[in-house]
Amino acid sequence: MAKNANLGAAKNAKNDEFYTQYADIQKEVNAYIEYNPDVFRGKTILLPCDDPEWSNFTKFFAQNFEFFGLKKLISTSYAIESKKYKTDWQPTLFETENPLYNVEKSRIKGKIFTLTHDTNNSGRIDIDDLQWSYLEGDGDFRSAEVTALRDEADIIITNPPFSLFREFLAWIMEGGKQFLVIGSMNAITYREVFPPIKENKIWLGTSFGSKTYIKIDGEQQKMGNTCWYTNIDHGRRHEPMKLMSLEDNLRFNKKLKGQPNYRRFANYDAIDVPFVELIPNDYDGIMGVPLSFLEKYCPEQFEIIWRTGDIDWALTECTFFFPPTKEDSERYKKKDRTWRVQNPYFIGENSLPETCYFRIFIRKKQ
Ligand SMILES: C[S@@+](CC[C@H](N)C(=O)[O-])C[C@H]1O[C@@H](n2cnc3c(N)ncnc32)[C@H](O)[C@@H]1O
């Protein structure tokens, strides 16, 4: 158990250090610029948990400073000594050859990089105009000095440490800022993340499962199932899905395998739609759809009602729960250990309950 816990902690520490590729940042940010060319004009952008010596967010925004019409770019990095994942890190020449270099501070202090104007008189504002200094502390986003930078900024953009995603999102929301951040797709189900998604206060970005790699110790590893979380508007979310009627789906869609109808839940008044493309465009009741629905979610087309795994909602909305008796419970537990009593279920073969996969419950907007 202790060994597993250690392995888990090591994996988390390593996942906190994966670096975002320039092309992935470019692709996502371009979607917001396409929708609103002035989205960043006159704005101060803060890139916390970053480091222009190693990562691409600062490079990307510094190179596009003039094109985006930014007022100010600030980025902060986290001290090497504070990182959970230990490497044989050495300071870069950028740092050691700079008159500001301080051998003691180098390992224990975070850094702040700012860009506001053409400092080297090259005729343009770019990455070479970045000014830097050591922070007072280690650059932890939760510190008072980085929080003050958050408050100064209009928009927060980064790929925060995965293990602190909940805290990071709460930190941004508390500041009431616009943001664009990368997180695990699983975070959608977090109790801190799903409610604001349901209320259209935050939504998913435009690219999914981006090709991001861990680049620690030279090792490259694909990170699966990531997505962007944001509250900045983009065009994709206003494009309604093109869907067929219920009758046409039943008649023509092979995924329904000749079923006479969509499955209904036994304890909740809703139909189950196991694939997003099977959502009927003419069904007025509640539908359970898979998580991937959020990649295509258009708030003008559907409203989100709730999700599986939310016990408070289920207790008021679901009519009854399985197992009705202790013997049933024992029988069932042996068959399916993933059973969660707070979820809707189907009645399957032999009149036994069957769990459903994670579902988001939606309804067509009138
Ligand atoms: C997933 S990496 C992403 C780095 C960079 N933003 C990028 O996308 O390429 C997250 C970074 O946050 C740093 N970090 C970890 N805990 C932190 C904290 N409490 N405050 C600030 N940064 C932290 C990690 O050391 C790592 O450099």
The ligand as a Gaussian input file, in Angstrom:
#p B3LYP/6-31G(d) Opt

LIG

0 1
 C        2.344000      21.098000     -16.111000
 S        3.758000      22.134000     -15.894000
 C        3.494000      23.290000     -17.158000
 C        4.602000      24.250000     -17.386000
 C        4.277000      25.324000     -18.419000
 N        3.221000      26.211000     -17.928000
 C        3.878000      24.713000     -19.739000
 O        2.696000      24.590000     -20.006000
 O        4.732000      24.370000     -20.537000
 C        3.311000      22.952000     -14.380000
 C        4.401000      23.813000     -13.773000
 O        3.930000      24.350000     -12.535000
 C        4.948000      24.200000     -11.541000
 N        4.330000      24.180000     -10.209000
 C        4.101000      23.089000      -9.421000
 N        3.521000      23.484000      -8.269000
 C        3.373000      24.831000      -8.342000
 C        2.850000      25.821000      -7.465000
 N        2.340000      25.486000      -6.278000
 N        2.861000      27.115000      -7.858000
 C        3.379000      27.454000      -9.070000
 N        3.887000      26.564000      -9.942000
 C        3.880000      25.276000      -9.591000
 C        5.634000      22.914000     -11.932000
 O        6.929000      22.835000     -11.339000
 C        5.667000      23.051000     -13.467000
 O        6.759000      23.810000     -13.865000

